[in-house]
Structure formats: structure tokens, C-alpha cells
Amino acid sequence: MMLYPSMSTLLSRVKSRYMLVNVIAKRSRDIAEYAGEEHVKLEKKPVSIAIDELAEGDYIAVARNPGTFEE
């Protein structure tokens, strides 16, 4: 079974699998929160939308400097 987008495509956009999981999770929460606040019915699940957006280059994951904290 072939999955789209492929892992190699997604990993070309981020530095590691760990970062990939975190980026997709964060974006998925943002999508779900927006849909809830604006009462928007989503055609696909937030995770699927986040994966597609990352694969298409609609947003870029940027790593913070290690050892720094933001509040």
C-alpha cells in the first residue's frame, strides 16, 4: 500500500521524525481549534490537513535554538 505523501517527502521538510510528529500535532491542534471557534465543518481530519499542508509547502517548520524557552 502506497501512502501519500511519502515519509521521505515529509522528512525533506523537517529535520527528524520527532520534529515531524511535533509539527503535525501542533498544526492539527491549531486547525481543530480554529474550526471549533469559527464553527467550520472540516472535510478531512485535522491531522490529514496538517500533513497535506506540510507536504505541499504551505507552512515551514522552524526549530528553536536548543536550551531556550519561550512562554
Buried (B, 14 or more C-beta within 10 A) or exposed (E): EEEEBEEEEBEEBBEEEEBBEBBBEEBBEEBBEEBEEEEEEEEEEBBBBBBEBBBEEEEEBEEEEEEEEEE
